[in-house]
Amino acid sequence: HQPLPNVGLSFFDMESDPYEANNLAGSRPVEQAELANLWNSWNTNNINNIQPPYYEYKGLIKQQYEYFNDSLVQASSDRGSYMVE
């Protein structure tokens, strides 16, 4: 089960479908269960990643940029112009 947007439950035959064009989820329950058991055994000792997925990270970077840019534009506007003698 992929937590990615619009992906959900997925099962692909990577040998015959390396581009993952044909989702076989539900059509091969025995192989799907075997793979799920292998995954769950392997994943038991894994530690969750502290980094958000790229699409979330990209959004956070954009928000931070906009916040700092807006702050700088506002500070520049508040300062007004000055004269040099």
C-alpha positions as CSV (number, residue, x, y, z in Angstrom):
1,H,0.0,0.0,0.0
2,Q,1.6,3.2,-1.1
3,P,0.9,6.4,0.9
4,L,1.6,8.5,-2.2
5,P,-1.3,10.6,-3.6
6,N,-3.6,8.7,-5.9
7,V,-1.6,5.4,-5.7
8,G,-3.1,3.3,-2.9
9,L,-3.0,-0.5,-3.1
10,S,-0.5,-1.5,-5.8
11,F,0.9,-4.8,-7.1
12,F,3.0,-4.9,-10.3
13,D,4.9,-7.6,-12.2
14,M,8.2,-5.8,-12.5
15,E,9.7,-8.3,-15.0
16,S,7.0,-8.0,-17.6
17,D,5.8,-4.4,-16.6
18,P,8.9,-2.4,-15.5
19,Y,7.0,0.9,-16.1
20,E,4.2,-0.2,-13.7
21,A,1.4,0.4,-16.2
22,N,-0.8,-2.5,-15.2
23,N,-1.8,-2.6,-11.5
24,L,-2.5,-6.2,-10.6
25,A,-3.7,-5.5,-7.1
26,G,-6.3,-8.2,-6.1
27,S,-5.7,-10.4,-9.2
28,R,-2.9,-12.5,-7.7
29,P,-3.8,-12.9,-4.0
30,V,-1.3,-15.6,-3.2
31,E,1.7,-13.8,-4.6
32,Q,0.4,-10.5,-3.1
33,A,0.2,-12.2,0.3
34,E,3.7,-13.7,0.0
35,L,5.2,-10.3,-0.9
36,A,3.3,-8.6,1.9
37,N,4.7,-11.1,4.4
38,L,8.2,-10.6,3.1
39,W,7.8,-6.9,3.3
40,N,6.4,-6.9,6.8
41,S,9.2,-9.2,8.0
42,W,11.8,-6.9,6.5
43,N,10.1,-3.7,7.7
44,T,9.8,-4.8,11.3
45,N,13.3,-3.5,12.3
46,N,13.3,-0.4,10.1
47,I,13.2,3.1,11.6
48,N,10.8,5.6,10.0
49,N,12.4,8.3,7.9
50,I,12.4,11.7,9.5
51,Q,12.3,13.4,6.1
52,P,8.9,14.0,4.5
53,P,8.3,12.7,1.0
54,Y,9.7,14.8,-1.8
55,Y,6.3,16.3,-2.9
56,E,5.7,17.4,0.7
57,Y,9.2,18.7,1.2
58,K,9.0,20.7,-2.1
59,G,5.8,22.3,-0.8
60,L,7.5,23.2,2.6
61,I,10.4,24.7,0.8
62,K,8.1,26.9,-1.4
63,Q,6.2,28.0,1.7
64,Q,9.4,28.9,3.5
65,Y,10.7,30.8,0.5
66,E,7.4,32.8,0.1
67,Y,7.4,33.6,3.8
68,F,11.0,35.0,3.8
69,N,10.5,36.7,0.5
70,D,7.3,38.4,1.7
71,S,9.0,39.4,4.9
72,L,11.9,41.0,3.0
73,V,9.6,42.8,0.6
74,Q,7.6,44.2,3.5
75,A,10.7,45.2,5.4
76,S,12.0,47.0,2.3
77,S,8.7,48.8,1.8
78,D,8.6,49.8,5.5
79,R,12.1,51.3,5.3
80,G,11.2,53.7,2.5
81,S,13.7,55.5,0.4
82,Y,16.7,57.5,1.8
83,M,18.8,60.2,0.4
84,V,22.6,60.2,0.1
85,E,24.4,63.5,0.5
